[in-house]
């Protein structure tokens, strides 16, 4: 039934630049991937969707760069915020010439949490200690899945991207309402004897990273006092402030956790069309995390993932991302994730099986040795 619904629900759309027609051209984006990569006017069309997305919440459609504004350096966007304006994430304001953080400090973050039973469906579940026992006994309680234990899943209610396909798009409402809130101390207190890992995600932890770091440090102190395993993991778009990303990486390195970076697209134009933001700092930040890979080989420190958005994150994008990863270390785990339509990007089908397995083949051709296809149940013969 799931597959039949998708199979019958998608029609061909037309690129506004070249006139090409395909099921894998989105009318929401408005142009095809070839035009995005070759024609500057195509990106201008695609960015109109971000104006629609962000204006609903009263936020700028791109990271502001006002020449008379105040600079926020908490994430890689480095917004320069105009007087009485907001940063791209919605949590920072320039109020009469003073930069005010509305949330994301150790005393207050917009955040929700829940206990996720292990083994869980995270990006790194195919090699993480909690799901597989890898790194036992230093980083895992059992030589296999940690049944009966939990991941404290920390969902931050803000993001420094504007992914038009976001599958966790409800974070936008949390940002808008600036609620619910919790201090780092209160959040750390949610760790108990049955919690063996914490995963910070969202949204993204980047706009509220001081809160996440404070939470992680307090929770680890609790665990160390009891001689308990507590892994700290991050699911991020890779656009953290580089210095703070390095601090987060060191926490994961020591605790047995994993830094999971979602690399949306290789081509800057495709990345920006999908997210509203530039991608150069993602490459830099992957290199920062990779400096620590050699210090802990038994559990991979870094995992990279890419969502296979039909028609846009195509074989070229995967080849170039794979080549980049392999140039750093071919052992870095890489997960190719199946897409399903969500948020604004609802007129594309889920990822086809052929697309996913062609990309798997390409990643191997580029030298990667640890590759996974995630959300495999979504794959079908859609295009």
C-alpha positions as CSV (number, residue, x, y, z in Angstrom):
1,X,0.0,0.0,0.0
2,X,2.8,2.4,0.9
3,X,4.6,1.7,-2.4
4,X,1.3,1.9,-4.5
5,X,0.5,5.3,-3.0
6,X,3.9,6.7,-4.1
7,X,3.9,5.0,-7.4
8,X,0.6,6.6,-8.5
9,X,1.2,10.1,-7.0
10,X,4.0,11.8,-9.0
11,X,3.8,13.4,-12.4
12,X,6.4,15.0,-14.7
13,X,7.3,18.6,-14.1
14,X,9.1,21.0,-16.4
15,X,12.4,22.9,-15.8
16,X,11.7,26.7,-16.1
17,X,15.1,27.2,-17.8
18,X,15.7,24.4,-20.3
19,X,12.2,23.0,-20.7
20,X,13.2,19.4,-19.7
21,X,10.4,17.3,-18.4
22,X,10.8,14.6,-15.8
23,X,9.3,13.0,-12.6
24,X,12.6,14.0,-10.9
25,X,12.3,17.7,-11.6
26,X,10.5,19.5,-8.8
27,X,8.1,22.3,-9.5
28,X,8.9,23.5,-5.9
29,X,12.6,24.0,-6.9
30,X,11.5,25.0,-10.4
31,X,14.6,23.9,-12.3
32,X,16.5,20.7,-13.2
33,X,19.9,19.8,-11.6
34,X,21.8,20.4,-14.9
35,X,20.6,24.0,-15.1
36,X,21.4,24.5,-11.4
37,X,25.0,23.4,-12.0
38,X,25.4,25.4,-15.3
39,X,23.1,28.5,-15.3
40,X,23.3,31.2,-12.5
41,X,19.7,32.1,-13.2
42,X,18.5,28.7,-12.1
43,X,19.7,29.2,-8.5
44,X,17.8,32.5,-8.4
45,X,14.6,30.6,-9.2
46,X,15.3,27.8,-6.7
47,X,16.0,30.3,-3.9
48,X,12.4,31.6,-4.1
49,X,11.3,28.5,-2.2
50,X,13.4,29.6,0.7
51,X,11.7,33.0,0.9
52,X,8.4,31.1,1.2
53,X,9.8,28.7,3.8
54,X,11.4,31.3,6.0
55,X,8.9,34.1,5.7
56,X,6.3,31.9,7.4
57,X,8.3,32.3,10.5
58,X,9.5,35.9,10.0
59,X,13.1,35.0,9.3
60,X,15.6,36.0,6.6
61,X,15.6,33.6,3.6
62,X,19.4,33.6,3.6
63,X,22.0,34.2,6.3
64,X,22.1,38.0,6.6
65,X,25.2,40.0,5.7
66,X,24.3,43.5,6.6
67,X,27.2,45.9,6.3
68,X,26.1,47.8,9.4
69,X,25.0,44.7,11.4
70,X,26.4,42.7,14.2
71,X,28.2,39.4,13.5
72,X,27.2,36.1,15.2
73,X,30.0,33.5,15.0
74,X,28.2,30.7,16.8
75,X,27.9,28.7,13.6
76,X,29.5,28.6,10.2
77,X,26.9,30.8,8.6
78,X,28.4,33.8,10.5
79,X,25.3,36.0,10.1
80,X,25.8,39.7,10.2
81,X,22.5,40.7,11.6
82,X,20.9,44.1,10.9
83,X,19.5,46.3,13.6
84,X,16.3,44.7,15.1
85,X,16.8,41.8,12.7
86,X,17.2,38.0,13.3
87,X,19.9,35.6,12.4
88,X,19.1,32.8,9.9
89,X,18.4,30.3,12.8
90,X,15.9,32.6,14.5
91,X,17.6,32.4,17.9
92,X,19.8,35.5,17.7
93,X,18.7,39.1,17.4
94,X,20.3,42.5,17.0
95,X,18.2,44.5,19.5
96,X,19.2,48.2,19.3
97,X,22.8,47.4,18.6
98,X,23.2,44.5,21.0
99,X,23.4,40.8,20.0
100,X,20.9,38.9,22.1
101,X,20.7,35.1,22.2
102,X,17.1,34.1,22.7
103,X,18.1,30.5,23.5
104,X,21.0,28.1,23.2
105,X,23.0,29.1,26.3
106,X,23.7,26.6,29.1
107,X,20.9,28.2,31.1
108,X,18.2,27.8,28.4
109,X,17.7,26.0,25.1
110,X,14.7,25.2,23.0
111,X,14.8,21.4,23.2
112,X,12.7,18.3,23.6
113,X,14.0,14.8,24.6
114,X,12.8,11.2,24.7
115,X,14.2,7.8,25.5
116,X,14.9,5.8,22.3
117,X,15.2,2.1,22.9
118,X,18.4,0.4,21.7
119,X,19.2,-0.8,19.1
120,X,17.8,2.3,17.4
121,X,17.5,3.5,13.8
122,X,20.2,6.1,13.8
123,X,22.5,7.0,10.9
124,X,25.3,5.0,12.3
125,X,23.3,2.0,13.7
126,X,25.2,-0.4,11.4
127,X,28.4,0.1,13.4
128,X,27.6,2.0,16.6
129,X,28.5,0.3,19.9
130,X,24.9,0.5,21.3
131,X,23.4,-1.3,18.2
132,X,26.2,-3.7,17.5
133,X,28.5,-4.1,20.5
134,X,31.4,-2.7,18.5
135,X,34.2,-1.5,20.9
136,X,33.1,-3.9,23.7
137,X,34.0,-3.8,26.5
138,X,35.5,-0.3,26.5
139,X,32.6,1.5,24.7
140,X,29.7,-1.0,24.8
141,X,28.0,-2.8,27.7
142,X,27.4,-6.0,25.6
143,X,29.1,-7.8,22.8
144,X,26.1,-7.2,20.7
145,X,23.0,-4.9,20.7
146,X,22.3,-3.2,24.1
147,X,18.8,-4.5,24.5
148,X,17.1,-3.0,27.5
149,X,19.0,0.2,27.4
150,X,18.3,3.6,25.9
151,X,19.6,6.5,23.9
152,X,18.7,9.9,25.3
153,X,17.6,11.5,22.1
154,X,17.9,15.3,22.3
155,X,15.9,17.2,19.7
156,X,17.0,20.8,19.4
157,X,14.3,23.2,18.2
158,X,16.4,25.3,15.7
159,X,18.6,24.9,12.7
160,X,21.1,26.8,10.6
161,X,19.9,25.3,7.3
162,X,16.5,25.6,5.6
163,X,16.2,22.2,4.0
164,X,13.1,22.2,1.9
165,X,12.8,18.4,2.3
166,X,13.3,18.4,6.1
167,X,11.9,15.3,7.7
168,X,12.1,16.9,11.2
169,X,10.6,20.2,10.0
170,X,8.5,20.5,13.2
171,X,11.6,22.1,14.9
172,X,10.5,25.3,13.1
173,X,7.5,25.6,15.3
174,X,9.6,25.3,18.4
175,X,11.9,28.1,17.1
176,X,8.9,30.3,16.4
177,X,7.3,29.7,19.8
178,X,10.7,29.7,21.7
179,X,9.4,26.8,23.6
180,X,9.7,24.3,25.3
181,X,12.9,25.3,27.1
182,X,15.3,23.5,29.5
183,X,18.6,24.2,31.1
184,X,21.6,22.0,30.4
185,X,21.6,20.9,34.1
186,X,18.0,19.8,33.8
187,X,18.6,18.0,30.6
188,X,21.7,16.2,31.9
189,X,19.6,15.0,34.9
190,X,17.5,12.9,32.5
191,X,20.4,10.5,32.2
192,X,19.8,7.4,34.3
193,X,21.2,3.9,34.8
194,X,19.5,2.7,31.6
195,X,20.9,5.4,29.3
196,X,24.1,4.4,27.6
197,X,24.3,7.1,24.9
198,X,23.1,10.7,24.2
199,X,22.5,11.8,20.6
200,X,22.1,15.6,20.0
201,X,20.2,16.2,16.8
202,X,17.2,18.4,15.7
203,X,16.9,20.7,13.8
204,X,20.6,20.8,14.5
205,X,22.7,21.2,17.6
206,X,24.8,23.9,15.9
207,X,22.8,27.0,16.8
208,X,22.6,25.8,20.5
209,X,25.9,24.1,20.8
210,X,26.9,25.8,24.1
211,X,23.9,24.2,25.7
212,X,24.7,20.8,24.2
213,X,28.4,20.9,25.2
214,X,27.4,21.9,28.8
215,X,24.8,19.0,28.9
216,X,27.4,16.5,27.6
217,X,30.0,17.5,30.1
218,X,27.6,17.3,33.1
219,X,26.2,13.9,31.9
220,X,29.7,12.5,31.4
221,X,30.7,13.6,34.9
222,X,27.7,11.7,36.3
223,X,28.7,8.6,34.3
224,X,32.4,8.8,35.3
225,X,31.5,9.0,39.0
226,X,29.6,5.8,38.6
227,X,32.1,4.1,36.2
228,X,29.5,3.8,33.5
229,X,29.6,3.9,29.8
230,X,27.9,7.0,28.2
231,X,28.6,7.7,24.6
232,X,28.0,11.2,23.2
233,X,27.0,11.5,19.6
234,X,26.1,14.3,17.3
235,X,23.9,14.4,14.2
236,X,24.7,17.6,12.4
237,X,24.7,19.3,9.0
238,X,28.4,20.0,9.6
239,X,28.0,23.8,9.9
240,X,29.1,24.2,13.5
241,X,31.6,26.9,14.5
242,X,34.9,25.1,13.9
243,X,36.3,25.6,17.4
244,X,33.1,24.3,19.0
245,X,32.9,21.4,16.6
246,X,36.4,20.4,17.7
247,X,35.3,20.5,21.3
248,X,32.3,18.3,20.4
249,X,34.5,15.9,18.5
250,X,36.9,15.4,21.5
251,X,33.9,14.6,23.7
252,X,32.8,11.9,21.3
253,X,36.3,10.6,20.8
254,X,36.7,10.0,24.6
255,X,33.3,8.6,25.3
256,X,33.0,6.2,22.3
257,X,30.5,8.3,20.5
258,X,30.2,9.3,16.8
259,X,30.1,12.6,14.9
260,X,27.5,12.1,12.1
261,X,27.7,14.8,9.4
262,X,25.0,15.0,6.8
263,X,26.7,16.2,3.6
264,X,23.7,17.4,1.6
265,X,25.3,17.9,-1.9
266,X,28.7,18.5,-3.5
267,X,27.8,21.2,-6.0
268,X,27.5,24.6,-4.2
269,X,24.5,25.5,-6.4
270,X,22.6,22.2,-5.6
271,X,23.4,22.5,-1.9
272,X,22.1,26.1,-1.8
273,X,19.0,25.3,-3.7
274,X,18.2,22.5,-1.3
275,X,19.2,24.3,2.0
276,X,19.5,28.0,1.4
277,X,23.1,28.1,2.5
278,X,26.6,27.6,1.1
279,X,28.5,24.4,1.7
280,X,32.2,25.3,1.8
281,X,32.5,25.1,5.5
282,X,31.1,21.6,5.6
283,X,34.2,20.4,3.7
284,X,36.4,22.3,6.1
285,X,34.7,20.8,9.2
286,X,34.8,17.3,7.9
287,X,38.6,17.7,7.7
288,X,38.6,19.0,11.3
289,X,36.9,15.9,12.6
290,X,39.0,13.6,10.5
291,X,42.2,14.8,12.3
292,X,41.1,12.6,15.2
293,X,40.1,9.4,13.3
294,X,43.4,7.7,13.9
295,X,43.1,8.1,17.7
296,X,40.2,5.6,17.8
297,X,39.9,3.0,15.1
298,X,38.0,0.4,17.0
299,X,34.8,2.5,16.7
300,X,34.8,4.9,13.8
301,X,34.7,8.5,15.0
302,X,33.2,10.1,11.9
303,X,30.2,9.0,9.8
304,X,29.0,10.9,6.7
305,X,25.6,10.6,5.2
306,X,23.8,11.9,2.1
307,X,20.1,11.9,1.4
308,X,19.5,10.7,-2.2
309,X,17.1,13.4,-3.3
310,X,15.7,12.2,-6.7
311,X,16.9,14.3,-9.6
312,X,19.1,16.5,-7.5
313,X,21.5,14.4,-5.4
314,X,22.4,12.3,-8.4
315,X,25.3,10.1,-9.3
316,X,27.6,13.0,-10.0
317,X,27.0,14.5,-6.5
318,X,27.7,11.1,-4.9
319,X,30.8,10.5,-7.0
320,X,32.3,13.8,-6.0
321,X,31.4,13.5,-2.3
322,X,32.8,9.9,-2.3
323,X,36.0,11.1,-3.9
324,X,36.4,13.8,-1.3
325,X,35.8,11.4,1.6
326,X,38.2,8.8,0.1
327,X,40.9,11.4,-0.3
328,X,40.8,11.9,3.5
329,X,40.3,8.3,4.6
330,X,38.6,5.5,2.6
331,X,37.6,3.8,5.9
332,X,35.2,6.6,6.9
333,X,31.7,5.1,7.0
334,X,29.4,6.6,4.4
335,X,25.6,6.1,4.5
336,X,23.4,6.7,1.5
337,X,19.9,7.5,2.8
338,X,16.7,7.0,0.9
339,X,14.5,10.1,0.5
340,X,10.8,10.4,0.9
341,X,8.8,13.6,0.2
342,X,8.3,15.9,3.2
343,X,8.0,19.5,4.3
344,X,7.9,21.6,1.0
345,X,9.5,19.1,-1.3
346,X,6.5,16.9,-1.8
347,X,6.4,16.5,-5.6
348,X,9.3,14.2,-5.9
349,X,9.0,10.4,-5.5
350,X,11.1,8.4,-2.9
351,X,14.5,7.3,-4.0
352,X,14.5,4.5,-6.6
353,X,16.3,1.3,-6.0
354,X,18.4,1.7,-9.1
355,X,19.5,5.2,-8.0
356,X,20.6,3.9,-4.6
357,X,22.5,0.9,-5.8
358,X,24.2,2.9,-8.7
359,X,25.4,5.3,-6.0
360,X,26.6,2.5,-3.9
361,X,28.6,1.2,-6.8
362,X,30.0,4.7,-7.5
363,X,31.1,5.2,-3.9
364,X,33.0,1.9,-4.1
365,X,34.6,2.9,-7.4
366,X,35.9,6.0,-5.7
367,X,37.6,3.9,-3.1
368,X,35.3,3.9,-0.1
369,X,35.2,0.7,1.9
370,X,32.4,1.1,4.4
371,X,29.2,2.1,2.7
372,X,25.6,1.6,3.8
373,X,22.2,2.2,2.3
374,X,19.8,3.6,5.0
375,X,16.0,3.6,5.0
376,X,16.2,0.7,2.5
377,X,12.5,0.0,3.0
378,X,11.6,3.2,1.2
379,X,13.3,2.1,-2.1
380,X,11.1,1.3,-5.0
381,X,10.9,1.4,-8.8
382,X,9.8,5.0,-9.0
383,X,11.9,6.4,-11.9
